[in-house]
Amino acid sequence: PGSFYPNLRGAYCFEQAVENYWTETGLKSNWRDYFSFFFIANAVPVPKNLGGPGAGFYGIFLHTKMIVVDDEAALIGSGNINDRSLNGDRDAEVGVKVVGGSYPRRLREHILRDHTGNSRIDASRLAASMNAIAYANAAAL
C-alpha cells in the first residue's frame, strides 16, 4: 500500500519491519495472526468523470503513541520511532505505563469505539474484527 498512497507509508514500513523480523528469525506462524496495522482516514468522492477512481481517502495523522497489551497494560507516550526520540540526546519524551486494573481494557474499548464507530468488536478476535471493518470500508470506497 505504501507505493500507492504516500500517507500509508508509516503503516507499510511497520508491516515490512515485522515481516522481515519474522522471516529473519525463521518463525513458522503467520505474523498477521498477531499484528495488524491500521490508520485513520476520511473517504472523499473523486468523480470518475473528472479522472478519479470514484473515491479516495486522505489520512488523519495523530500525534499520540499508545499500546494496550492483553487488556493488562497500557503505555501512552510522546516518543517517536526515530533517532530524535530514541537516541536520548535531542527530544524530551514522556510516557505513562498503567498495569492492571480496568484502565487498559477500558482505554482499548474507548479508542476502538471512537475510531471505528463499532462498539461490538470481539476482543478475542481483535485482528479479525478490525480486518472485517477495514475490508468493509475499502469495499465502500
Order of alpha helices (4+ residues) and beta strands (2+ residues): alpha-beta-beta-beta-beta-alpha-beta-alpha-alpha
